[in-house]
Amino acid sequence: MPEAAERAASEDRLLDGRVRLLQPRDGYRAAIDPVLLAAAVPAAPGEQVADLGCGVGAALLCLAARCPEVSVTGIERDPGLAALARENLGLNGLGGRAAIVEGSVADPIPGAPFDRVMMNPPFLPPGRGRASVHPVKAAANVEDGLDLAGWAAAAARALKPRGWLTLIHRADRVDEICAALRSGFGSLTLFPLWPRAGQPARRLLVQARRGGRSPAVLAAGLVLHEAGGGYTPAAQAVLRDAAPLAL
């Protein structure tokens, strides 16, 4: 990696050190959302998975660490983040079964159609909340050009018939998420992520099947924190021990 890029990025670890992650020192930085997203993708050996809007590759790296016989492709429109994502593939020894495509998720994706798609799209529509002054962080948090319906359509185009989509989003947009998936998807599972027992969910994992027809399911979800503030044993198993989340 060029010296200037080294100064602009820091190296962090995910899954209790199983994943090495270079990410910008300033702007958007991955937290637990991509780890939870990857844990919710039940990829089988030999399957090909696309990560739409992959950023520096946190989710696809976590998935690859848990599922060593799965191939992953990340799509990222920001050149700087795409470059870091490629560096991260090398850091984690994934050059042979992973690739990063620089471009918009709305464009045709090399390697499509995929068995599975995962994505962590921007959480806010334009005009809601205060956008970051950092352009990369603002682009990661606020929809720009593609709304939720656009992201869902991009996922459908990237999937094989009967393929599966897994996404993470804000729980308070559940009605918009379901509406966006109504065209092209079915067999939804909604999996709330509770900050603590008895508190409203802030995040939501959603799984949907292209062309699925089964009724929607509201799962029990996962409580992230104990009353005292630490992670629950179930959350620790996912975030540190690379345990899967069964939606």
Buried (B, 14 or more C-beta within 10 A) or exposed (E): BEEEBEEBBEEBEBBEEBBBBBBBEEBBBBEBBBBBBBBBBBBEEEBBBBBBBBBBBBBBBBBBBBBEEBBBBBBBBBEBBBBBBBBBBEBBEBEEBBBBBBEBBBEEBEEBBBBBBBBBBBBBEEEEEEBBEBEBBBBBBBBEEBBBBBBBBBBBBBBBEEBBBBBBBBBEBBEBBBEBBEEBBBBBBBBBBBEEEEEEBEBBBBBBBBBBEEEBEEBEBBBBBEEEEEBBEEBBBBBBEBBBBEB
